[in-house]
């Protein structure tokens, strides 16, 4: 883990996420502690349970149309649970190779290799 966190370079997917965040004026939230996203010069917001329980007013979730989850196998911090509780019509879009446990029938799964699809998405956004 330490080798990855301090010595590896960001992947094409990390770089594409940085480009998307800049183009769309949005924030990248992460549960990862490897700091690879920060090596793209984008400050990622690291989610913690304290943030979830103390920071977010339920009304905040009603303003979010969709949350895109990238290679998130399960909802460790409860963010998606909170989101669905307070915004039952909100959508979760998962980019993953297999169906994560947190998706409902009303949500979406895009099964694709992230190193291929995220640079393509970043390339078509203006």
N, C-alpha and C positions, 0 to 999 in steps of 0.2 A: 504493500500500500504506500509506504513512504517513498519508494522508488517512483511510483506513478505520480504521486502528489508533487514531487519536487523536481523530477527529471524528465518526465515525458512531455511531449508537445501536445497541444490541443489537436483533436481529430478534425477532419472536414466537417463533421456534424457540429462540433463546438463552434467552429468559425462561421458556419451557416447560421446558427442560432444567434450569434453576435450580430451578424448582418441583419437578420430579421428584426431583432430587438431595436436596432438603430432605425431601420426603415419604418417600423410601425410604432415607434415611441412607446415601447412596452417593457415590462420587467421580466427577467428570467428568475423564477423561483426554483430553488433546488434543495434537495435533501443530501446531495453529495458533498463530501468534505475533501475531495481530491484537489480542488482549486484550479482544475483545468479550464473551466469557463472564464475565470478571472485572468488567465494567461492570454485571452483574446482581447483584453482591455475592456471587458464588460464586467461591471460589478453585479454579481448574482446575489439575490436575496436568499439567505439561508433560513429555511423555515424551522421553527422549534415549537414544541407543545406550548411553552409559555406565551409565545406570540399568538398562537391560536386561541388560547383561553383568555388572554388578557387584552389583546390588541384589537381584535375584530368584532365589530358590532354586527349582529345578524343582518342589518340593513345593507351592509357592504356587499354581501354575497348576492343580493338581488340585482345589483348593478352589473354583474358579470354574466355575459351571454354564454360563454364557453370557457372551459379550461382544457388546455392541451397537455397531455401527459406523455412524456417521452421516456420509454423504457422504465416505467414505474410498475413494478410487479404487484405491489399492494400499498394501501393507504396507511403508511407507517405513522404519520403525524395526525391523521384525522381531518386533513384539509378537505378532501373530497366528501367525506361524511358531512362535515359542517356545510359545505357548499350545497349538497343535495337537500339537507334538512331545511335550509332557509331559502333555497331557490330550486324547488322541485322541477321546474321547467328548464333549468339550465342544462347544458349539454357538456358531457365529457368526451373528448376525442383522444383516443390512445394511439400512439405510434409505437408499435411493438411487433415482435415476430409471432407472439401468441396472445390469446385473449387474457387480459388481467382480470383478477377476481372482482374488482370494484366496478366494472362496467355493467350497466343495466341494458335492457332491450331498447331503451330510448337513446342510448349513447352510440358512439361510433368507434370502430377499430380500423386502423389503416395498417395492414401487415406489409412491411417493407423494411429493407435494410436502411437504417438511419444514415449511414455514411453516403448512401446514394440519394435518398429522397430529400433530405434537408437541404443539401446544396442546390437541388433542382428547384425546391420551393423558394429558397432565397433568391435564385436567379430570375424567377418570374415576377416577384413582388416589386412594386415600384413605390 
